[in-house]
């Protein structure tokens, strides 16, 4: 008799009890082969998921891989807006997210209806939106960007063209400083990057005076002023490999440290601490995905990302502009 399973739309088949002796790594690899599936993972995923992924990267790299893949099934180990982006780029493919509850505080901070009203108050502005936003907000945008290509894209906009930048105010302020452009900023933040403590960071710098501070531009300005290098996750990873120092302080979600340590086993990477004693430098949304959920997701091909076709087409245009305008970045 076939066991009846309950499908929860967020987390899959919740009544299924896994055999504790099951080799999840082996089973996931088997399912990927059988289903011609590709597993894309962000740097902020747990180490086990990073180790089994076909591609690990930041938002720009993941967007490119999603656009180029010939797989029949895309499994996105990340958060909801990332899987949405993969679906926008691949309407005929099935796109899965191990846990549909894996959202994003930054995307949630910019509801499309409120953003449409903000846009209406700034007529004549071109809208550049950070990829960390919903498909509905992307559809209201002219160009999407990532932290890897945002400055490159802004420098291509004529200087007399006013710009709205959303939804991350910290990234927007950093870009204004870098480019000298005045932009209308949406007031959104990432709950992870806003929590790093300037006070504790200074304490680490005193203990490790020769260690460069590597920071993501989503961090608060008070933290960025102490950084020796500011860049996207992929840029931070590359800098750590190419720089001669042997110890680094890293101010971004600590999942990136796994790849940095694999790249440079002889070097030391110290996560910048949050103000409180919590593990707030781990994204709670990213960490909703687990190896067990990933296995069940592949096995049952649920939960699936679906999207209204009109919305998908509207959101596709600014993503395509991003890919065109950042083609020279590697």
C-alpha positions as CSV (number, residue, x, y, z in Angstrom):
1,X,0.0,0.0,0.0
2,X,1.4,3.4,-1.0
3,X,1.9,5.7,2.0
4,X,-0.1,8.9,1.7
5,X,2.0,12.0,2.1
6,X,0.9,15.6,2.9
7,X,2.2,18.3,0.6
8,X,2.9,21.5,2.4
9,X,3.2,24.3,-0.2
10,X,6.1,25.8,1.6
11,X,8.3,22.9,2.6
12,X,7.2,19.9,0.6
13,X,6.2,16.5,1.8
14,X,6.3,17.1,5.6
15,X,5.0,13.7,6.6
16,X,7.9,11.8,5.0
17,X,10.3,10.4,7.5
18,X,13.8,9.9,6.0
19,X,15.8,6.8,6.6
20,X,18.6,8.0,8.8
21,X,21.1,5.7,7.0
22,X,20.3,7.4,3.6
23,X,23.3,9.0,2.0
24,X,21.8,12.3,1.0
25,X,24.8,13.4,-1.0
26,X,24.7,10.2,-3.1
27,X,20.9,10.4,-3.5
28,X,20.9,14.0,-4.5
29,X,23.6,13.3,-7.1
30,X,21.5,10.4,-8.4
31,X,18.4,12.5,-8.7
32,X,20.2,15.3,-10.5
33,X,21.5,12.8,-13.1
34,X,18.1,11.1,-13.5
35,X,16.1,14.3,-13.9
36,X,18.8,16.4,-15.8
37,X,18.7,18.9,-12.9
38,X,21.1,21.6,-12.1
39,X,21.6,22.8,-8.5
40,X,22.5,26.5,-8.1
41,X,23.5,27.7,-4.7
42,X,24.3,31.1,-3.2
43,X,27.4,31.6,-1.0
44,X,25.2,32.1,2.0
45,X,23.9,28.5,2.0
46,X,25.0,26.0,4.6
47,X,28.4,24.3,3.7
48,X,26.8,20.9,2.8
49,X,24.6,22.5,0.2
50,X,27.5,24.5,-1.2
51,X,29.6,21.3,-1.5
52,X,27.0,19.5,-3.6
53,X,26.0,22.4,-5.8
54,X,26.8,22.4,-9.5
55,X,27.5,26.2,-9.3
56,X,28.1,28.5,-6.3
57,X,28.0,32.2,-6.8
58,X,26.7,35.6,-6.1
59,X,23.5,37.0,-7.6
60,X,25.1,38.1,-10.9
61,X,26.8,34.8,-11.5
62,X,23.7,32.8,-10.5
63,X,21.6,34.9,-12.9
64,X,24.0,34.2,-15.7
65,X,24.0,30.4,-15.0
66,X,20.2,30.4,-14.8
67,X,20.1,32.1,-18.2
68,X,22.6,29.7,-19.8
69,X,21.6,26.3,-18.4
70,X,20.3,23.5,-20.6
71,X,19.0,21.5,-17.6
72,X,15.4,20.5,-17.6
73,X,15.0,21.2,-13.9
74,X,16.5,24.1,-11.9
75,X,16.9,23.7,-8.2
76,X,17.7,27.0,-6.5
77,X,19.4,26.8,-3.1
78,X,18.9,30.4,-2.1
79,X,16.0,32.6,-1.4
80,X,12.7,33.3,-3.1
81,X,13.7,36.3,-5.3
82,X,16.6,34.2,-6.7
83,X,14.4,31.3,-7.7
84,X,11.9,33.9,-9.2
85,X,14.8,35.3,-11.3
86,X,15.6,31.8,-12.6
87,X,11.9,31.3,-13.5
88,X,11.8,34.7,-15.2
89,X,14.7,33.7,-17.4
90,X,13.5,30.1,-18.0
91,X,9.7,30.1,-18.4
92,X,9.6,26.6,-20.0
93,X,11.6,25.0,-17.2
94,X,10.5,23.8,-13.8
95,X,12.2,25.8,-11.1
96,X,12.2,24.5,-7.5
97,X,13.1,26.1,-4.1
98,X,13.7,23.7,-1.2
99,X,11.6,25.9,1.1
100,X,9.3,28.6,-0.2
101,X,9.5,30.3,3.2
102,X,13.1,31.3,2.3
103,X,12.3,34.9,1.7
104,X,14.5,38.1,2.0
105,X,14.1,41.0,4.4
106,X,15.4,43.4,1.7
107,X,12.8,42.2,-0.8
108,X,10.1,42.3,1.8
109,X,11.0,45.9,2.6
110,X,9.9,47.1,-0.8
111,X,6.3,46.1,-1.5
112,X,5.4,46.7,-5.2
113,X,2.4,48.9,-4.5
114,X,4.4,51.2,-2.2
115,X,7.3,51.3,-4.6
116,X,4.9,52.2,-7.5
117,X,3.7,55.2,-5.4
118,X,7.4,56.2,-4.7
119,X,8.1,56.0,-8.4
120,X,5.2,58.2,-9.2
121,X,6.6,60.9,-6.9
122,X,9.8,60.9,-8.9
123,X,8.7,61.4,-12.5
124,X,11.4,61.3,-15.2
125,X,13.6,59.1,-13.1
126,X,15.1,55.9,-14.5
127,X,14.7,53.0,-12.0
128,X,17.6,50.8,-11.1
129,X,16.6,48.1,-8.7
130,X,19.0,45.8,-6.8
131,X,18.2,42.2,-7.7
132,X,17.2,41.5,-4.1
133,X,13.5,42.4,-4.8
134,X,10.4,40.7,-5.9
135,X,9.3,40.0,-9.4
136,X,6.6,42.6,-9.0
137,X,9.2,45.3,-8.0
138,X,11.5,44.2,-10.9
139,X,8.5,44.7,-13.3
140,X,8.4,48.4,-12.1
141,X,12.1,48.8,-12.8
142,X,14.1,49.8,-15.9
143,X,17.3,48.0,-15.0
144,X,18.2,45.4,-12.5
145,X,21.7,45.3,-10.9
146,X,23.7,43.3,-8.4
147,X,26.4,44.4,-6.0
148,X,28.9,43.1,-8.6
149,X,27.7,45.3,-11.5
150,X,25.8,48.2,-9.9
151,X,28.6,50.8,-10.2
152,X,29.4,49.7,-13.8
153,X,25.7,50.1,-14.7
154,X,25.2,53.5,-13.1
155,X,28.3,54.9,-14.9
156,X,26.6,54.1,-18.2
157,X,23.6,56.3,-17.3
158,X,23.8,59.8,-18.7
159,X,24.7,62.3,-16.0
160,X,21.7,64.4,-16.6
161,X,19.3,61.5,-16.1
162,X,17.9,61.3,-12.6
163,X,17.9,57.9,-11.0
164,X,15.8,56.0,-8.4
165,X,17.8,53.3,-6.7
166,X,16.0,50.6,-4.7
167,X,15.6,48.8,-2.4
168,X,18.9,48.9,-0.4
169,X,19.7,52.3,1.1
170,X,23.2,51.2,2.2
171,X,24.2,50.0,-1.2
172,X,22.6,53.1,-2.7
173,X,24.7,55.4,-0.4
174,X,27.8,53.5,-1.2
175,X,27.2,53.8,-5.0
176,X,26.4,57.6,-4.7
177,X,29.8,58.0,-3.0
178,X,31.6,55.9,-5.6
179,X,30.0,57.5,-8.7
180,X,29.2,61.0,-7.5
181,X,25.6,60.6,-8.6
182,X,22.7,61.9,-6.6
183,X,20.0,59.2,-6.5
184,X,16.5,59.0,-4.9
185,X,16.9,56.1,-2.5
186,X,14.3,53.6,-1.3
187,X,14.7,53.1,2.5
188,X,15.3,49.3,2.7
189,X,18.0,47.3,4.5
190,X,19.2,43.7,4.9
191,X,18.7,42.4,8.4
192,X,22.0,40.6,8.3
193,X,24.2,43.4,7.0
194,X,22.7,46.1,9.2
195,X,23.5,44.2,12.4
196,X,27.3,44.2,12.2
197,X,28.8,46.1,15.2
198,X,31.2,49.0,14.5
199,X,32.3,48.8,18.2
200,X,33.1,45.1,18.0
201,X,34.7,45.5,14.6
202,X,37.1,48.1,16.0
203,X,37.9,45.7,18.8
204,X,38.8,43.0,16.2
205,X,41.0,45.5,14.4
206,X,42.9,46.2,17.6
207,X,43.4,42.5,18.1
208,X,44.4,41.8,14.5
209,X,45.9,45.1,13.3
210,X,47.3,43.6,10.1
211,X,44.1,41.9,9.0
212,X,42.3,43.7,6.2
213,X,38.5,44.2,6.7
214,X,36.5,43.0,3.7
215,X,32.9,44.2,3.7
216,X,29.8,43.9,1.6
217,X,28.3,47.3,0.5
218,X,25.0,46.4,2.1
219,X,26.6,47.0,5.5
220,X,25.9,50.2,7.3
221,X,28.1,53.2,6.6
222,X,29.7,53.1,10.1
223,X,31.0,49.6,9.3
224,X,32.1,50.4,5.7
225,X,34.3,53.3,6.9
226,X,36.6,50.8,8.5
227,X,36.8,48.5,5.5
228,X,39.9,48.0,3.4
229,X,38.0,46.4,0.6
230,X,34.2,46.7,-0.3
231,X,32.6,44.4,-2.8
232,X,30.2,41.7,-3.6
233,X,30.6,38.2,-2.2
234,X,32.4,37.0,-5.4
235,X,34.7,40.1,-5.3
236,X,35.4,39.5,-1.6
237,X,36.2,35.9,-2.3
238,X,38.6,36.9,-5.1
239,X,40.3,39.6,-3.1
240,X,41.1,37.2,-0.3
241,X,42.7,34.7,-2.7
242,X,44.8,37.4,-4.5
243,X,45.9,39.4,-1.5
244,X,49.1,38.6,0.3
245,X,47.7,38.9,3.9
246,X,47.1,35.7,5.8
247,X,44.3,36.9,8.1
248,X,41.1,38.7,7.1
249,X,38.0,40.1,8.9
250,X,34.9,39.5,6.8
251,X,31.7,41.6,7.2
252,X,29.1,39.7,5.3
253,X,27.0,36.6,5.8
254,X,29.3,34.0,7.2
255,X,28.4,31.3,4.6
256,X,31.0,32.9,2.3
257,X,33.7,31.8,4.7
258,X,33.3,28.2,3.6
259,X,34.4,28.8,0.1
260,X,37.1,31.3,1.2
261,X,38.6,28.7,3.5
262,X,38.5,26.0,0.8
263,X,40.2,28.4,-1.6
264,X,42.9,29.4,1.0
265,X,43.3,26.6,3.6
266,X,46.4,28.3,4.9
267,X,44.7,31.6,5.7
268,X,42.5,32.7,8.6
269,X,39.0,34.3,8.1
270,X,37.3,36.0,11.0
271,X,33.6,36.8,10.8
272,X,32.7,40.3,11.8
273,X,30.4,40.1,14.9
274,X,26.9,41.5,15.2
275,X,26.1,43.9,18.0
276,X,24.2,41.2,20.0
277,X,25.5,37.8,21.0
278,X,23.2,36.1,18.5
279,X,24.1,34.4,15.2
280,X,22.8,37.4,13.4
281,X,25.5,37.2,10.8
282,X,23.7,34.1,9.4
283,X,20.7,34.9,7.2
284,X,17.7,33.1,8.8
285,X,16.0,32.9,5.4
286,X,19.0,31.4,3.6
287,X,19.4,28.8,6.4
288,X,15.8,27.5,6.0
289,X,17.1,25.4,3.1
290,X,18.6,22.1,4.4
291,X,20.1,19.0,2.8
292,X,17.0,17.1,3.8
293,X,14.7,19.6,2.2
294,X,16.9,19.7,-0.9
295,X,16.6,15.9,-1.3
296,X,12.8,15.9,-0.9
297,X,12.5,18.9,-3.2
298,X,14.4,17.0,-6.0
299,X,12.6,13.7,-5.3
300,X,9.0,15.1,-5.5
301,X,9.8,18.2,-7.7
302,X,8.1,20.5,-5.2
303,X,7.8,23.3,-4.1
304,X,7.7,24.9,-7.5
305,X,8.1,28.5,-8.5
306,X,5.2,29.6,-10.7
307,X,4.5,33.1,-12.1
308,X,1.9,35.0,-14.1
309,X,3.2,35.3,-17.7
310,X,2.5,39.0,-18.0
311,X,4.4,39.7,-14.8
312,X,7.3,37.5,-16.0
313,X,7.6,39.3,-19.3
314,X,7.6,42.7,-17.5
315,X,10.2,41.6,-15.0
316,X,12.4,40.0,-17.8
317,X,13.1,43.3,-19.6
318,X,15.1,45.0,-16.8
319,X,17.0,41.7,-16.1
320,X,18.0,41.4,-19.8
321,X,19.2,45.0,-19.7
322,X,21.3,44.2,-16.7
323,X,22.9,41.2,-18.5
324,X,23.6,43.3,-21.6
325,X,25.1,46.2,-19.7
326,X,27.3,44.0,-17.5
327,X,28.5,41.6,-20.2
328,X,32.1,42.9,-19.8
329,X,32.2,42.0,-16.1
330,X,33.7,38.7,-15.2
